[in-house]
Every structure is written in C-alpha cells, then in structure tokens.
Amino acid sequence: MNAIPRVRVGGFRMESGFSEVSDSPEASEESESPDTSDGRRLRRSRNRDSVVDALLALYRDGNLDPSAADVAERSGVSPRSLFRYFDDVDDLCRAAIDRHYAILATMAEIVPDPGTPLESRVQVLVDNRINLYETPGKVGLVARLREPFEPLIADRLVEGRAELRAQIEALFQSELAALGATRRSVALSAIDVLFTFESYHLLRDDQGMARAGISSVLTGALLTLLGHPRA
C-alpha cells in the first residue's frame, strides 16, 4: 500500500462537523493561463502527497486513530482544504495504502541467484524480511487491524502474502525440490508462516527478542526446514 462524535471510515476518523467539501472552492480555471494552470496542478500534487505522507507518518509514530485535524496539522494543509485533494476518506486511505505498498514492494525485492550458497541466500532472506517488517513501524499493524473492514486493504495483504511466498519458492527452489512433494509442501507452508509480519512481531513484541535473536531463530528454523540443520 491505509478517535466530539465521530464516524470511522477506513481507519481514519472525522470529527462531527468536519466537512469533506470546502466551502471556499478553488477559483474557476476557465480563464487560467497555461502557466497558472500548471502551477495549480503542481501545488495540488504537492499538497496531495503531503497529506498522504502525513497519514502514513502518524501511523508510524503510533497514532493508530488519527483525526482529520491530526492529518491537516501534520501535512500543513488546512482542515477545510484537506478533501480538495481527495474524493473522500476512502480515496485518501487508498492513496496512502498504495504509497505504502509501493515502498514495501521495492524493499522486498530479492533477485535469486541459483549459484549463491544456501546459507547466503538464507541470510539475505532473513535480513530482508526483518527490514521489511521493521521499517514501516505501525503502518503494518494498522493495515492488519483494518483488514476485516476494508476490502482494499484485505486485497493488498493477500497479494503481498502471495508474492512473498513465491519469493521463498524461487529463492530455495532446488532445496525444496529435493525434499519430495509431501515434505516440500509442508516445509514451504511452515517457512511461509515463519517469515510473516505476524511471526516477526510475535518474536519481537511477545517474546521480547532483539534483532540478533530473531535473526538467529529464523535462520536456524529455515535451514532445518530445508533439510540442512546447523551442526
């Protein structure tokens, strides 16, 4: 890729009386010169990006229930103008989720090299997943809290999980194939679960492990599941 009476929409809240539509609309563009029109589009794009970045930053900082006023203050865009740049709250959340997952997609990239030793590939995957789950802060938690209520978020998470599972298959294709069909299926499913966001946060938050400890657990378990346990 996403707490005054209030209405909750997509993990984002709006105080009673807050209007999504500004009552001070932008001036008509009918008589604008090309330069003025280009400047307005550039300003609109910058402000839109600022609002999206602000929402994601609030999530990362631990504000899992930001208000429209919170987002406006963080972005520097006035509350009355906030929804000039988005059709509605869902549009804002969609833009934030898209931005978040575009960043994660780049971070998650691993180009498998069949000639790389197994332990090197294991370490690459372990380091990559820890960075992937640690960098976004609370954004990943927000996405999973909203998943049951937001089809867009649910779809994104399903797509992401499928891509990460396929990455494991490609990275350890030869080792998995050597296990045989039944053991391969069991091993792949176990590895897939072990390397999820949820498992990482269970190790870090519930079991209180530091990065080095998590890395050791993931590395040892992965090698064992692939049939190459540490000596």
RONU-713109 format. One line per 4 residues: number of its first residue (from 0); their letters; for each residue z, x, y of N, C-alpha, C. Coordinates in Angstrom, 3 decimals, always signed. Each point is the difference from the previous one (the first is absolute). Layout:
<rs>
NUM) a) Z X Y Z X Y Z X Y  ...
</rs>
This chain:
<rs>
0) mnai) +0.000 +2.475 -2.783 +0.000 -2.475 +2.783 +0.000 +0.802 +0.902  +6.548 -4.355 +2.357 -1.666 -0.766 -0.581 +2.480 -1.601 +1.540  +11.624 -6.013 +4.883 -1.008 +0.977 -0.259 -1.118 -0.789 -0.129  +4.202 -4.749 +6.604 -1.359 -0.081 -0.065 -0.556 -0.667 -1.287
4) prvr) -0.479 -1.125 -0.297 -0.702 -0.543 -1.185 -1.292 +0.787 -0.277  -0.413 +0.146 -1.200 -1.166 +0.835 -0.269 -0.832 -0.527 -1.153  -1.216 +0.440 -0.033 -0.918 -0.332 -1.087 -0.439 +1.296 -0.634  +0.181 +0.117 -1.302 -0.407 +1.231 -0.668 -1.431 -0.117 -0.480
8) vggf) -0.778 +0.983 +0.358 -1.397 +0.021 -0.424 -0.353 +1.421 -0.397  -0.215 +0.222 -1.302 -0.490 +1.298 -0.440 +0.933 +1.148 +0.269  +1.323 -0.217 -0.058 +0.921 +1.090 +0.206 +0.160 +0.356 +1.461  -0.412 -0.868 +0.887 +0.034 +0.251 +1.435 +0.527 -1.257 +0.646
12) rmes) +0.936 +0.105 +0.927 +0.608 -1.211 +0.528 -0.296 -0.202 +1.477  -0.026 -1.252 +0.376 -0.287 -0.376 +1.369 +1.124 -0.877 +0.517  +0.582 +0.367 +1.154 +1.045 -0.810 +0.577 -0.553 -1.340 +0.454  +0.863 -1.007 -0.025 -0.393 -1.316 +0.488 -0.446 +0.109 +1.442
16) gfse) -1.106 -0.613 +0.295 -0.502 +0.010 +1.364 -0.999 +1.107 +0.267  -0.167 +0.917 -0.958 -0.981 +1.063 +0.190 -1.378 -0.539 -0.329  -0.905 +0.134 +0.925 -1.345 -0.545 -0.197 -0.936 +1.070 -0.497  -0.785 -0.337 -1.012 -1.005 +0.939 -0.489 -1.176 +0.096 +0.958
20) vsds) -0.157 -0.953 +0.868 -1.140 -0.013 +0.908 +0.488 +0.223 +1.414  -0.504 +1.028 +0.639 +0.422 +0.285 +1.356 -0.483 -1.094 +0.931  +0.873 -0.374 +0.970 -0.446 -0.980 +0.984 -0.585 +0.693 +1.220  -0.248 +1.309 -0.149 -0.679 +0.742 +1.043 -1.193 +0.710 -0.618
24) peas) -1.014 -0.762 -0.404 -1.110 +0.583 -0.735 -0.723 +1.062 +0.804  -0.619 +0.886 -0.737 -0.765 +1.045 +0.663 -1.137 -0.616 +0.801  -0.374 +0.706 +1.019 -1.044 -0.506 +0.896 -1.296 -0.187 -0.755  -0.788 -0.930 +0.482 -1.285 -0.283 -0.634 -0.877 +1.232 +0.001
28) eese) -0.726 +0.205 -1.114 -0.851 +1.169 -0.123 -1.447 -0.299 +0.382  -0.248 -1.221 +0.478 -1.381 -0.384 +0.255 -0.652 +0.887 +1.048  +0.759 +0.393 +1.047 -0.593 +0.771 +1.078 +0.348 +1.483 -0.095  +0.546 +0.433 -1.145 +0.397 +1.388 -0.129 -1.211 +0.910 -0.073
32) spdt) +0.134 +1.193 +0.590 -1.015 +1.023 -0.162 +0.198 +0.654 -1.352  -1.016 +0.706 -0.526 +0.159 +0.675 -1.292 +1.187 +0.949 -0.018  +0.223 +0.742 +1.096 +1.111 +0.944 +0.046 +1.332 -0.723 -0.101  +0.116 -1.122 +0.717 +1.245 -0.770 -0.037 +0.241 -0.563 -1.395
36) sdgr) -1.077 -0.509 -0.607 +0.110 -0.572 -1.339 +0.412 +1.060 -1.012  -0.596 +1.196 +0.079 +0.358 +1.085 -0.909 +1.448 +0.414 +0.185  +0.444 +0.046 +1.248 +1.383 +0.371 +0.280 +0.971 -1.011 -0.558  -0.371 -1.286 +0.103 +0.872 -1.050 -0.527 +0.095 +0.092 -1.524
40) rlrr) -1.135 +0.256 -0.659 +0.004 +0.116 -1.458 +0.836 +1.194 -0.447  -0.115 +1.114 +0.723 +0.771 +1.189 -0.344 +1.493 -0.264 +0.166  +0.369 -0.665 +1.108 +1.406 -0.315 +0.239 +0.529 -0.961 -1.065  -0.825 -0.977 -0.358 +0.395 -0.958 -1.035 +0.231 +0.715 -1.335
44) srnr) -0.889 +0.926 -0.349 +0.118 +0.731 -1.248 +1.261 +0.860 -0.006  +0.270 +0.656 +1.138 +1.202 +0.832 +0.085 +1.260 -0.842 -0.131  +0.030 -1.128 +0.686 +1.177 -0.859 -0.059 +0.194 -0.588 -1.398  -1.095 -0.372 -0.629 +0.077 -0.532 -1.367 +0.582 +1.052 -0.942
48) dsvv) -0.486 +1.239 +0.107 +0.524 +1.077 -0.832 +1.476 +0.245 +0.287  +0.392 -0.093 +1.261 +1.398 +0.222 +0.371 +0.908 -1.042 -0.632  -0.448 -1.245 -0.027 +0.807 -1.070 -0.591 +0.141 +0.218 -1.510  -1.084 +0.341 -0.666 +0.045 +0.251 -1.443 +0.921 +1.186 -0.301
52) dall) -0.165 +1.073 +0.751 +0.837 +1.184 -0.212 +1.472 -0.320 +0.245  +0.268 -0.838 +1.004 +1.378 -0.368 +0.321 +0.645 -0.771 -1.147  -0.724 -0.952 -0.581 +0.543 -0.784 -1.106 +0.308 +0.904 -1.188  -0.917 +0.907 -0.332 +0.232 +0.915 -1.114 +1.167 +0.945 +0.292
56) alyr) +0.107 +0.465 +1.244 +1.093 +0.901 +0.376 +1.354 -0.691 -0.114  +0.057 -1.265 +0.381 +1.247 -0.752 -0.118 +0.416 -0.130 -1.461  -0.962 -0.274 -0.859 +0.301 -0.057 -1.428 +0.517 +1.347 -0.497  -0.676 +1.082 +0.384 +0.409 +1.333 -0.456 +1.404 +0.346 +0.473
60) dgnl) +0.357 -0.480 +1.176 +1.322 +0.286 +0.559 +1.099 -0.849 -0.622  -0.373 -0.925 -0.873 +0.996 -0.812 -0.675 +0.163 -1.397 +0.547  -0.780 -0.372 +1.021 +0.036 -1.368 +0.519 -0.936 -0.843 -0.867  +0.569 -0.626 -1.018 -0.809 -0.754 -0.947 -0.289 -1.416 +0.471
64) dpsa) +0.547 -0.387 +1.148 -0.172 -1.360 +0.506 -0.274 +0.039 +1.502  -1.057 +0.685 +0.428 -0.249 +0.176 +1.438 -0.433 -1.295 +0.667  +0.399 -0.156 +1.252 -0.423 -1.155 +0.778 -1.234 +0.359 +0.817  -0.625 -1.001 +0.558 -1.142 +0.245 +0.878 +0.426 +0.867 +1.173
68) adva) +1.215 -0.242 +0.515 +0.505 +0.807 +1.115 +0.176 +1.459 -0.418  +0.474 +0.234 -1.239 +0.147 +1.367 -0.503 -1.345 +0.721 -0.020  -1.012 -0.691 -0.510 -1.333 +0.606 -0.105 -0.572 +0.258 +1.392  +0.183 -0.955 +0.904 -0.518 +0.158 +1.360 +0.657 +1.189 +0.691
72) ersg) +1.310 +0.110 -0.134 +0.711 +1.108 +0.644 -0.441 +1.340 -0.565  -0.139 +0.069 -1.309 -0.373 +1.258 -0.652 -1.430 +0.403 +0.337  -0.871 -0.985 +0.142 -1.420 +0.291 +0.244 -0.334 +0.199 +1.467  +0.867 -0.499 +0.889 -0.295 +0.073 +1.419 -0.903 -1.111 +0.487
76) vspr) -0.291 -0.958 -0.877 -0.814 -1.171 +0.352 +0.949 -1.145 +0.330  -0.270 -0.736 +1.039 +0.902 -1.077 +0.391 +0.047 -1.078 -1.073  +1.172 -0.628 -0.207 +0.096 -1.057 -1.016 -1.019 -1.110 +0.214  -0.262 -0.358 +1.254 -0.937 -1.079 +0.269 -1.424 +0.379 -0.380
80) slfr) -0.285 +1.295 +0.020 -1.365 +0.455 -0.299 -0.200 +0.395 -1.462  +1.092 +0.013 -0.765 -0.050 +0.546 -1.343 -1.122 -0.597 -0.843  -0.121 -1.320 +0.040 -0.989 -0.649 -0.862 -1.338 -0.229 +0.677  -0.229 +0.695 +1.114 -1.360 +0.104 +0.499 -0.847 +0.827 -0.970
84) yfdd) +0.666 +0.901 -0.690 -0.708 +0.980 -0.816 -0.092 -0.387 -1.471  +0.623 -1.135 -0.361 -0.034 -0.471 -1.381 -0.131 -1.513 -0.007  -0.675 -0.527 -1.000 -0.192 -1.450 -0.081 +1.335 -0.722 -0.181  +0.879 +0.602 -0.821 +1.305 -0.592 -0.275 +0.856 +1.059 -0.674
88) vddl) +1.184 -0.399 -0.442 +0.909 +0.953 -0.639 -0.614 +0.574 -1.274  -0.674 -0.838 -0.780 -0.611 +0.480 -1.231 -1.041 +1.078 +0.286  -0.735 -0.170 +1.081 -1.005 +0.993 +0.378 +0.663 +1.332 +0.320  +1.131 -0.049 +0.711 +0.742 +1.224 +0.306 +0.501 +0.661 -1.280
92) craa) +0.606 -0.779 -0.881 +0.509 +0.555 -1.259 -1.128 +0.579 -0.841  -1.145 -0.678 +0.002 -1.150 +0.482 -0.776 -0.462 +1.356 +0.532  -0.060 +0.123 +1.319 -0.423 +1.264 +0.604 +0.987 +1.115 -0.328  +1.291 -0.319 +0.030 +1.020 +1.000 -0.312 -0.093 +0.444 -1.451
96) idrh) -0.191 -0.960 -0.890 -0.102 +0.320 -1.428 -1.232 +0.854 -0.259  -1.116 -0.364 +0.626 -1.227 +0.778 -0.173 +0.197 +1.441 +0.474  +0.659 +0.151 +1.158 +0.259 +1.351 +0.520 +0.883 +0.781 -0.970  +1.050 -0.635 -0.467 +0.941 +0.660 -0.909 -0.686 +0.457 -1.275
100) yail) -0.808 -0.873 -0.595 -0.628 +0.354 -1.263 -1.157 +0.973 +0.171  -0.601 +0.024 +1.167 -1.026 +1.018 +0.262 +0.632 +1.387 +0.019  +1.189 +0.094 +0.597 +0.724 +1.272 +0.029 +0.413 +0.408 -1.411  +0.548 -0.952 -0.754 +0.453 +0.311 -1.353 -1.157 +0.381 -0.919
104) atma) -1.146 -0.655 +0.185 -1.154 +0.306 -0.850 -0.415 +1.458 +0.150  +0.058 +0.502 +1.229 -0.343 +1.406 +0.241 +1.039 +0.920 -0.621  +1.281 -0.368 +0.163 +1.082 +0.823 -0.545 -0.042 +0.051 -1.526  -0.431 -1.082 -0.626 +0.059 -0.111 -1.460 -1.128 +0.731 -0.708
108) eivp) -0.978 +0.470 +0.737 -1.179 +0.593 -0.630 +0.349 +1.280 -0.756  -0.423 +0.053 -1.234 +0.095 +1.205 -0.831 -1.338 +0.134 -0.718  -0.619 +1.153 +0.116 -1.265 +0.234 -0.690 +0.306 +0.726 -1.308  -0.114 -0.688 -1.129 +0.365 +0.636 -1.279 -0.979 +1.112 -0.375
112) dpgt) +0.544 +1.092 -0.465 -0.808 +1.131 -0.463 +0.352 +0.243 -1.466  -0.911 -0.311 -0.915 +0.291 +0.143 -1.439 +0.437 +1.405 -0.381  -0.403 +1.000 +0.794 +0.344 +1.379 -0.341 +1.377 +0.423 +0.465  +0.689 -0.822 +0.767 +1.328 +0.350 +0.501 +1.038 -0.148 -1.116
116) ples) +0.888 +0.963 -0.152 +1.035 -0.105 -1.041 +0.819 -1.279 +0.144  +0.490 -0.507 -1.129 +0.731 -1.261 -0.019 +1.183 +0.009 +0.964  +0.832 +1.025 -0.044 +1.192 +0.015 +0.843 -0.355 -0.008 +1.480  -1.129 +0.595 +0.355 -0.440 -0.025 +1.401 -0.405 -1.410 +0.404
120) rvqv) -0.719 -0.703 -0.889 -0.382 -1.378 +0.301 +1.214 -0.914 +0.091  +0.968 +0.241 -0.877 +1.239 -0.784 +0.031 +0.707 +0.199 +1.341  +0.110 +1.258 +0.436 +0.696 +0.275 +1.259 -0.724 -0.600 +1.185  -1.332 +0.032 -0.038 -0.779 -0.603 +1.078 +0.290 -1.488 +0.093
124) lvdn) +0.020 -0.681 -1.151 +0.271 -1.437 +0.001 +1.417 -0.297 +0.481  +0.968 +0.749 -0.494 +1.396 -0.221 +0.390 +0.168 +0.175 +1.510  -0.507 +1.101 +0.541 +0.135 +0.257 +1.439 -0.725 -1.067 +0.814  -1.182 -0.389 -0.462 -0.794 -0.988 +0.727 +0.712 -1.346 +0.068
128) rinl) +0.552 -0.448 -1.133 +0.647 -1.311 -0.021 +1.297 -0.007 +0.814  +0.761 +1.084 -0.059 +1.223 +0.063 +0.802 -0.346 -0.072 +1.479  -1.002 +0.755 +0.425 -0.430 -0.054 +1.407 -0.516 -1.383 +0.362  -0.746 -0.592 -0.921 -0.594 -1.317 +0.240 +1.072 -1.058 +0.221
132) yetp) +1.073 +0.063 -0.758 +1.041 -1.020 +0.083 +1.043 +0.305 +1.069  +0.125 +1.259 +0.377 +1.020 +0.373 +0.980 -0.503 -0.141 +1.435  -1.245 +0.368 +0.250 -0.524 +0.047 +1.360 +0.037 -1.342 +0.721  -0.384 -1.120 -0.610 -0.052 -1.258 +0.748 +1.358 -0.587 +0.359
136) gkvg) +1.106 +0.574 -0.496 +1.312 -0.542 +0.317 +0.170 -1.402 -0.554  +0.392 -0.941 +0.876 +0.330 -1.352 -0.449 -1.213 -0.922 -0.108  -1.188 +0.491 +0.375 -1.179 -0.869 -0.019 -0.278 -0.484 -1.428  +0.128 +0.897 -0.971 -0.218 -0.391 -1.386 +0.993 -1.051 -0.458
140) lvar) +1.243 +0.117 +0.448 +1.011 -0.990 -0.352 -0.329 -1.354 +0.603  -0.433 +0.002 +1.257 -0.377 -1.258 +0.660 -1.138 -0.669 -0.764  -0.985 +0.787 -0.400 -1.149 -0.562 -0.721 +0.450 -0.692 -1.281  +0.928 +0.621 -0.706 +0.451 -0.596 -1.265 +0.925 -1.193 +0.216
144) lrep) +0.747 -0.006 +1.084 +0.819 -1.164 +0.323 -0.862 -1.208 +0.361  -1.146 +0.271 +0.640 -0.875 -1.078 +0.433 -1.036 -0.379 -1.050  -0.141 +0.795 -1.046 -1.037 -0.228 -1.012 -0.004 -1.423 -0.566  +1.159 -0.592 -0.356 -0.034 -1.348 -0.585 -0.478 -1.078 +0.968
148) fepl) +0.029 +0.294 +1.300 -0.306 -1.022 +0.995 -1.330 +0.215 +0.710  -0.589 +1.191 -0.161 -1.211 +0.349 +0.729 -1.102 +0.422 -0.973  -0.984 -0.857 -0.249 -1.081 +0.352 -0.933 -0.723 +1.294 +0.378  -0.166 +0.240 +1.291 -0.682 +1.215 +0.421 +0.764 +1.240 -0.452
152) iadr) +1.302 -0.002 +0.210 +0.821 +1.136 -0.417 -0.014 +0.123 -1.522  +0.124 -1.110 -0.699 -0.015 +0.020 -1.463 -1.307 +0.600 -0.515  -1.118 -0.396 +0.597 -1.295 +0.526 -0.426 -0.096 +1.503 +0.230  +0.490 +0.439 +1.155 -0.036 +1.428 +0.316 +0.824 +0.811 -0.999
156) lveg) +1.168 -0.504 -0.339 +0.854 +0.716 -0.938 -0.623 +0.053 -1.397  -0.610 -1.102 -0.418 -0.671 -0.018 -1.303 -1.135 +1.023 -0.030  -0.789 +0.030 +1.058 -1.104 +0.967 +0.083 +0.527 +1.432 -0.032  +1.064 +0.229 +0.770 +0.564 +1.344 +0.060 +0.545 +0.459 -1.335
160) rael) +0.694 -0.884 -0.690 +0.550 +0.362 -1.314 -1.109 +0.319 -0.991  -1.064 -0.768 +0.038 -1.120 +0.245 -0.912 -0.643 +1.354 +0.274  -0.133 +0.341 +1.279 -0.607 +1.280 +0.367 +0.878 +1.174 -0.422  +1.307 -0.150 +0.160 +0.906 +1.085 -0.389 +0.036 +0.169 -1.518
164) raqi) -0.097 -1.102 -0.735 -0.056 +0.090 -1.464 -1.294 +0.706 -0.438  -1.113 -0.361 +0.635 -1.274 +0.649 -0.334 +0.052 +1.493 +0.315  +0.722 +0.357 +1.036 +0.148 +1.412 +0.358 +0.706 +0.767 -1.117  +1.029 -0.596 -0.575 +0.720 +0.630 -1.117 -0.935 +0.181 -1.192
168) ealf) -0.777 -1.035 -0.304 -0.939 +0.080 -1.120 -0.996 +1.135 +0.184  -0.517 +0.151 +1.221 -0.989 +1.045 +0.259 +0.627 +1.391 -0.032  +1.205 +0.109 +0.519 +0.647 +1.302 +0.121 +0.417 +0.565 -1.357  +0.332 -0.898 -0.944 +0.484 +0.443 -1.315 -0.843 -0.586 -1.130
172) qsel) -1.286 -0.093 +0.243 -0.917 -0.625 -0.950 +0.047 +0.668 -1.373  -0.074 +1.324 -0.026 -0.055 +0.701 -1.289 +1.320 -0.110 -0.757  +1.121 +0.128 +0.701 +1.310 -0.096 -0.656 +0.250 -1.404 -0.540  -0.378 -1.018 +0.754 +0.179 -1.376 -0.459 -0.898 -0.297 -1.201
176) aalg) -1.225 +0.500 +0.024 -0.935 -0.241 -1.101 +0.508 +0.626 -1.298  +0.691 +1.133 +0.135 +0.497 +0.697 -1.176 +1.139 -0.734 -0.695  +0.576 -0.984 +0.646 +1.134 -0.724 -0.566 -0.415 -1.070 -0.999  -1.256 -0.407 +0.043 -0.429 -1.125 -0.817 +0.166 -1.295 +0.778
180) atrr) -0.687 -1.045 -0.455 -0.088 -1.236 +0.781 +1.349 -0.640 +0.282  +0.842 -0.150 -1.030 +1.276 -0.702 +0.187 +0.949 +0.802 +0.884  +0.198 +1.265 -0.329 +0.910 +0.832 +0.794 -0.531 +0.190 +1.414  -1.323 +0.050 +0.137 -0.594 +0.142 +1.331 +0.381 -1.183 +0.876
184) sval) -0.133 -1.198 -0.549 +0.304 -1.206 +0.776 +1.465 -0.029 +0.421  +0.890 +0.356 -0.936 +1.440 +0.009 +0.297 +0.314 +1.058 +1.056  -0.545 +1.193 -0.177 +0.270 +1.097 +0.924 -0.513 -0.316 +1.400  -1.214 -0.534 +0.087 -0.571 -0.312 +1.310 +0.827 -1.062 +0.720
188) said) +0.428 -1.024 -0.727 +0.818 -1.049 +0.619 +1.330 +0.562 +0.495  +0.623 +0.857 -0.812 +1.281 +0.581 +0.384 -0.144 +0.924 +1.210  -1.039 +0.809 +0.000 -0.235 +0.906 +1.132 -0.280 -0.800 +1.270  -0.798 -1.036 -0.145 -0.337 -0.855 +1.138 +1.273 -0.568 +0.651
192) vlft) +0.908 -0.520 -0.826 +1.260 -0.556 +0.514 +0.870 +1.094 +0.605  +0.073 +1.131 -0.674 +0.846 +1.103 +0.450 -0.400 +0.495 +1.387  -1.289 -0.071 +0.304 -0.494 +0.552 +1.263 -0.259 -1.069 +1.066  +0.688 -1.109 -0.084 -0.142 -1.051 +1.007 +0.964 +0.211 +1.162
196) fesy) -0.277 -0.693 +1.081 +0.884 -0.037 +1.172 +1.390 -0.458 -0.408  +0.061 -1.030 -0.834 +1.288 -0.555 -0.409 +0.829 +1.017 -0.779  -0.619 +0.730 -0.919 +0.727 +1.003 -0.775 +0.496 +1.135 +0.896  -0.835 +0.411 +0.919 +0.399 +1.075 +0.917 +1.243 -0.397 +0.790
200) hllr) +0.004 -1.213 +0.535 +1.142 -0.427 +0.801 +1.231 -0.296 -0.852  -0.197 -0.346 -1.251 +1.136 -0.137 -0.905 +0.677 +1.355 -0.207  -0.794 +1.029 -0.213 +0.544 +1.342 -0.172 +0.664 +0.499 +1.278  -0.633 -0.244 +1.130 +0.524 +0.523 +1.262 +1.204 -0.792 +0.511
204) ddqg) -0.136 -1.326 +0.047 +1.031 -0.823 +0.640 +1.112 -0.409 -0.961  -0.341 -0.459 -1.194 +1.019 -0.461 -0.932 +0.696 +1.165 -0.721  -0.772 +1.014 -0.373 +0.581 +1.126 -0.722 +0.342 +1.172 +0.910  -0.366 -0.106 +1.265 +0.399 +1.002 +0.987 -0.617 +1.365 -0.184
208) mara) -1.198 +0.066 -0.584 -0.627 +1.295 -0.233 -0.704 +0.517 +1.250  +0.049 +1.305 +0.175 -0.773 +0.660 +1.048 -1.410 +0.247 -0.523  -0.868 +0.490 +0.871 -1.404 +0.193 -0.373 -0.146 +0.917 -1.218  +0.757 +1.082 -0.034 -0.126 +0.949 -1.113 +0.366 -0.655 -1.324
212) giss) +1.043 -0.826 +0.017 +0.408 -0.680 -1.223 -1.027 -1.005 -0.470  -0.557 -0.754 +0.943 -1.037 -0.972 -0.340 -1.217 +0.713 -0.580  -0.377 +1.102 +0.632 -1.151 +0.766 -0.476 +0.221 +0.487 -1.426  +1.207 +0.479 -0.283 +0.303 +0.497 -1.344 -0.066 -1.118 -1.038
216) vltg) +0.562 -1.162 +0.335 -0.020 -1.137 -0.930 -1.429 -0.445 -0.275  -0.786 -0.179 +1.047 -1.372 -0.466 -0.171 -0.845 +1.001 -0.780  +0.178 +1.275 +0.309 -0.775 +1.035 -0.692 +0.338 +0.043 -1.482  +1.276 +0.023 -0.319 +0.410 +0.064 -1.408 -0.427 -1.216 -0.784
220) allt) +0.173 -1.179 +0.595 -0.371 -1.234 -0.696 -1.508 -0.076 -0.218  -0.775 +0.407 +0.986 -1.457 -0.067 -0.119 -0.492 +0.947 -1.090  +0.510 +1.214 -0.026 -0.411 +0.950 -1.039 +0.367 -0.516 -1.390  +1.164 -0.601 -0.122 +0.426 -0.544 -1.297 -0.911 -1.138 -0.443
224) llgh) -0.303 -0.901 +0.908 -0.854 -1.136 -0.329 -1.412 +0.432 -0.369  -0.440 +1.125 +0.549 -1.334 +0.512 -0.333 -0.004 +0.852 -1.256  +1.168 +0.138 -0.629 +0.070 +0.772 -1.247 +0.159 +1.482 +0.202  +0.436 +0.413 +1.200 +0.195 +1.425 +0.294 +1.367 +0.194 +0.631
228) pra) +1.085 -0.321 -0.726 +1.338 +0.125 +0.587 +0.329 +1.437 +0.369  +0.858 +0.133 +1.008 +0.446 +1.336 +0.381 +0.775 +0.640 -1.157  -0.098 +1.299 -0.087 +0.717 +0.726 -1.059 +1.504 -0.055 +0.256
</rs>
